[in-house]
Amino acid sequence: MVWRILKYIEHLFYRRHRQGRRIHSPYLFDFVHHVIFNASKGEVPVKIQKLHRELRNDLNLVPAGTPGAPSSADKSENRTVRSFVRVSSVSRKQGALLYRITQWFKPEMIIELGTGLGISTIYLAAGSPETPLHTIEGNPDRAEFAAGVIKRCELEGVKVHYGDLDQKLNDIIPDIKGRFVAFVDGNHRYDPTISYVRRLITTVGEEAVIIMDDIYWSRGMNLAWQEVISWPEVRVSIDLYHMGILLLRKDLHKAHVKIKF
């Protein structure tokens, strides 16, 4: 916990490019100004916001056990939906960012590693409802719950895959064609995270956006982030502290940006 606090202070100290200032790339400026800071005033659909609020207050139990790293804040055998959504799901602010990313990028496919209860899924899907979305969850109870959440939002292009993330990702990768957005939130450990991102990057054609969640969740996750942004395929990385965004497009100049979001 102390390490994370120190890293956050460091992030605030070294952050730059508020509202896109001092960014010379038109593509990157557009992303930072219009997507991250929402200069276009895009609004998440009301039904998504309403359902998220309902789940943040839902006291029903959801089994906690799942593959991957456990919650550092709630280690109980059974957790309420409220606890899971508040501690282990994206916040409303982060969800709105996922919505704006898919709305802006207009991908041909969306991939999510780590469905959880489906909160991030509905934001990703709502931003580009005509785009096929494949989301993978390792826990059957959560996968079933997430499917119900998605159905309530009437998002018909979403397919929830239950099973081992490695195997299911291998099954999906051959179907990835063209531009895609990927949200990596499936296993907060160094080796799996590196493996997932590496496999996704090998499929990139002309352009892609990969979002890595919780890049300061642990030393291992931060080490994975630092390694990934050093890869030559990663043209631009944007460090928002809670999330890291990779812009994969060959005509972009190498840049690493820290932003207080």
BELFENNOR-V44357 format. One record per pair of residues at least 24 apart in sequence whose ideal C-beta (glycine too) atoms are under 10 Angstrom apart, sorted by the first residue. I is the first residue (numbers start at 1). GAP is how many residues later the second one is. Records with the same first field share a line. If there is no record, write none. Layout:
BEGIN
I=GAP + GAP
END
This chain:
BEGIN
1=71
3=213 + 215 + 216 + 219
4=68 + 212 + 213 + 214 + 215 + 218 + 237
5=211
6=210
7=208 + 209 + 212 + 215 + 234
8=208 + 233 + 234 + 252
10=206 + 231 + 248
11=205 + 228 + 229 + 230 + 231 + 247 + 248 + 249
12=229 + 246 + 248
13=245
14=225 + 244
15=224 + 225 + 226 + 242 + 243 + 244 + 245 + 246
16=241 + 242 + 243 + 244
17=221 + 238 + 240 + 241 + 242 + 243
18=241 + 242
19=240
20=237 + 239
22=235
23=213 + 232 + 234
24=229 + 231
25=210 + 211 + 222 + 224 + 226 + 227 + 228 + 230
27=180 + 208 + 209 + 220 + 222 + 224 + 225
28=207 + 208 + 210 + 219 + 221 + 224 + 225 + 227 + 229
30=74
31=69 + 70 + 73 + 74 + 178 + 205 + 207 + 214 + 216 + 226
32=204 + 206 + 213 + 225 + 227
34=66 + 70
35=62 + 64 + 65 + 66 + 67 + 68 + 69 + 70 + 174 + 203 + 210
36=61 + 64 + 65 + 202 + 204 + 209 + 221 + 223 + 225
37=60 + 63 + 222 + 224
38=58 + 59 + 62
40=60 + 63 + 64
42=54 + 57 + 58 + 61 + 62 + 85
43=53 + 56 + 57
44=48 + 51 + 52 + 53 + 54 + 55 + 56 + 59 + 78 + 79 + 82 + 83
45=54 + 77 + 78 + 81 + 82 + 84 + 108
47=75 + 79 + 105 + 106 + 107
48=44 + 47 + 48 + 51 + 71 + 74 + 75 + 77 + 78 + 79 + 105 + 107
49=43 + 46 + 47 + 74 + 77
50=103
51=67 + 68 + 71 + 98 + 101 + 102
52=33 + 37 + 38 + 39 + 40 + 43 + 44 + 67 + 70 + 71 + 97
53=32 + 39
54=27 + 28 + 31 + 95 + 98
55=26 + 27 + 29 + 30 + 31 + 34 + 62 + 63 + 64 + 67 + 90 + 94 + 97
56=25 + 26 + 27 + 28 + 29 + 30 + 33 + 35 + 36 + 63
57=24 + 25 + 28 + 29
58=24 + 25 + 26 + 27 + 59
59=24
60=85
61=80
62=54 + 55 + 77 + 79 + 80 + 82 + 83
63=76 + 77 + 78 + 79 + 82
64=24 + 75 + 77 + 78
65=73 + 74 + 76 + 77
66=48 + 50 + 71 + 72 + 73 + 74 + 75 + 76 + 77 + 120 + 121
67=47 + 70 + 71 + 72 + 96 + 97 + 98 + 99 + 119 + 120 + 125
68=45 + 46 + 70 + 71 + 97 + 117 + 118 + 119 + 120 + 121 + 124
69=117 + 118 + 119 + 120 + 123 + 124 + 145 + 148 + 149 + 151 + 152
70=118
71=117
72=116 + 145 + 146
81=36 + 64 + 68
84=32 + 33 + 35 + 58 + 61
85=31 + 32 + 33 + 34
88=26 + 28 + 29 + 31 + 97 + 126
89=27 + 28 + 29 + 30 + 31 + 32 + 96
90=26 + 29 + 30 + 31 + 33 + 34 + 93 + 95 + 123 + 152 + 153
91=28 + 151
92=27 + 31
93=149 + 168
94=25 + 26 + 29 + 117 + 119 + 146 + 148 + 149 + 167
95=24 + 25 + 26 + 27 + 28 + 29 + 31 + 32
96=27 + 31
97=26 + 30 + 114 + 143 + 145 + 146 + 148 + 164
98=24 + 25 + 26 + 27 + 28 + 29 + 83 + 85 + 113 + 115 + 145
99=24 + 25 + 26 + 27 + 28 + 29
100=27
101=26 + 27 + 80 + 82 + 108 + 110 + 144
102=24 + 25 + 26 + 27 + 29 + 31 + 79 + 81 + 107
103=24 + 25 + 26
104=24 + 77 + 105
105=26 + 74 + 75 + 76 + 102 + 103 + 104 + 142
106=24 + 25 + 73 + 75
107=24 + 25 + 26 + 71 + 72 + 73 + 74 + 75 + 100 + 101 + 102
108=24 + 68 + 69 + 70 + 71 + 72 + 73 + 97 + 100
109=24 + 25 + 63 + 66 + 67 + 68 + 69 + 70 + 71 + 72 + 73 + 94 + 99
110=24 + 25 + 47 + 48 + 70 + 71 + 72 + 73 + 99
111=24 + 25 + 58 + 61 + 62 + 64 + 65 + 69 + 70 + 71 + 72 + 73 + 85 + 89 + 92 + 97 + 99
112=24 + 25 + 34 + 46 + 48 + 49 + 69 + 70 + 71 + 72 + 73 + 74 + 99
113=24 + 25 + 48 + 52 + 53 + 55 + 56 + 59 + 69 + 70 + 71 + 72 + 73 + 74 + 79 + 80 + 83 + 84 + 87 + 99 + 100
114=24 + 25 + 28 + 51 + 69 + 70 + 71 + 72 + 73 + 74 + 82 + 99
115=24 + 27 + 28 + 30 + 31 + 32 + 34 + 35 + 43 + 45 + 46 + 47 + 68 + 70 + 71
116=26 + 27 + 29 + 30 + 33 + 69 + 70
117=24 + 25 + 26 + 28 + 29 + 31 + 32
118=24 + 25 + 27 + 28 + 29 + 30 + 31 + 32 + 33 + 34 + 35 + 37 + 40 + 42
119=27 + 30
120=26 + 63 + 65 + 91 + 93
121=25 + 26 + 28 + 29 + 32 + 34 + 37 + 39 + 62
122=24 + 27 + 28 + 30 + 31 + 33 + 36
123=30 + 60
124=31 + 34 + 57 + 58 + 59 + 87
125=25 + 28 + 30 + 31 + 32 + 33
126=27 + 28 + 29
127=54
128=29 + 53
129=24 + 25 + 26 + 27 + 28 + 29
130=26 + 27
131=26 + 27 + 48 + 49 + 50
132=25 + 26 + 27 + 43 + 48
133=24 + 25 + 26 + 27 + 48 + 50
134=24 + 25 + 26 + 27 + 34 + 35 + 37 + 38 + 41 + 42 + 46 + 48
135=24 + 25 + 26 + 27 + 33 + 37 + 48 + 50 + 51
136=24 + 25 + 26 + 27 + 28 + 29 + 30 + 31 + 32 + 33 + 35 + 36 + 50 + 60
137=24 + 25 + 26 + 28 + 31 + 49
138=24 + 25 + 26 + 27 + 28 + 30 + 48 + 49
165=27 + 30 + 31
166=26 + 29 + 30 + 33
169=26 + 27 + 30 + 31
170=29
172=27 + 28 + 31
173=26 + 27 + 29 + 30
174=29
175=28
176=24 + 26 + 27 + 28 + 29 + 32
177=26 + 28
178=26 + 27 + 28 + 29 + 30
179=25 + 26 + 27 + 28 + 29 + 30 + 69 + 70
180=24 + 25 + 27 + 28 + 29 + 30 + 68
181=27 + 28 + 29 + 30
182=26 + 27 + 28 + 29 + 30 + 64 + 66
183=26 + 27 + 28 + 29 + 30 + 60
184=26 + 27 + 28 + 29 + 30 + 31 + 40 + 44 + 59 + 60 + 62
185=26 + 27 + 28 + 29 + 58
186=27
187=34
188=25 + 26 + 27 + 29 + 30 + 32 + 33 + 36
189=28 + 29 + 31 + 32 + 35
190=28 + 29 + 30 + 31 + 32 + 33 + 34 + 35 + 37
191=29 + 33
192=28 + 32
193=24 + 27 + 28 + 30 + 31 + 32 + 34 + 35
194=26 + 29 + 30 + 31 + 33 + 34 + 37
195=29
196=28
197=27 + 28 + 30 + 31 + 34 + 37 + 49
198=29 + 30 + 33 + 35
200=46 + 48
201=27 + 30 + 32 + 33 + 45 + 47
202=31
204=29 + 30 + 42 + 44 + 45 + 46
205=43
206=42 + 43 + 44 + 45
207=40 + 41 + 42 + 43 + 44 + 45
208=25 + 38 + 39 + 40 + 41
209=27 + 29 + 36 + 37 + 38 + 39 + 40
210=24 + 27 + 34 + 35 + 36 + 37 + 38
211=27 + 29 + 32 + 33 + 34 + 35
212=25 + 27 + 31 + 32 + 33 + 34
213=29 + 30 + 31
214=27 + 28 + 29 + 30
215=24 + 25 + 26 + 27 + 28 + 29 + 30
216=25 + 26 + 27 + 28
217=25
226=30
229=25 + 27
230=26
END
